[in-house]
Amino acid sequence: MIQEITGADLFKIEPIQPYSKDYNECIAQAQDDQKRDARPELKSYPDSLDEYDTIYLGYPNYWGTMPMPVFTFLEHFDLKGKTIYPFCTHEGSGMGRSEQDIRKLCPDATVEKGIAIHGTNVKQSQDVLKKWLKK
């Protein structure tokens, strides 16, 4: 929806070893990655982010923050001078500590207030996203 509203380019952060499609197994894998402070290898990276000033960073909130592949992605790039707008889906924990984690990983970027969308409300979130994007 954000891509449709903004016309932004898309890049999907995908670990080489994907998380399970089974929800309970998926969150168990994500928790294990987090406990180990893992940095899973990604399938690919954009060649460069130099042409972008604004980055909309989306992810599911797993165990209070971003999945560890997102940490891998952010550590791969120097995002100095970029503005990051985080957004996530969640099942009750909102943004968790993900905004703080992004600030730690990207100390020279500006991290704006993110938006958290409850997973069951995703399909009805277009108006909320439009309001957030206007800010």
VENPE-V848795 format. One line per field, one symbol per residue. ss: DSSP state (~ for helix, > for strand, _ for the rest). psi: psi as a letter, one per 40 degrees, with the letter a starting at -180 (. if undefined). A space follows every 10 residues. Layout:
ss: ???
psi: ???
//
This chain:
ss: _~~~~~____ ____>_____ __~~~~~~~~ ~~~~~_____ _>________ ___>>>>>>> _>__>__~~~ ~~~~~~____ __>>>>>>>> _______~~~ ~~~~~____> >>>>>>>>~~ ~~~~_~~~~~ ~~~~_
psi: ddddddeiii hhhhidhiii ehdddddddd dddddefigi iidiiidied ehdhhhhiii hhfeaiiddd ddddedihfh eihhhiiiii feeaebeddd dddddgdeih hihihhhhde eddeeddddd dddd.
//
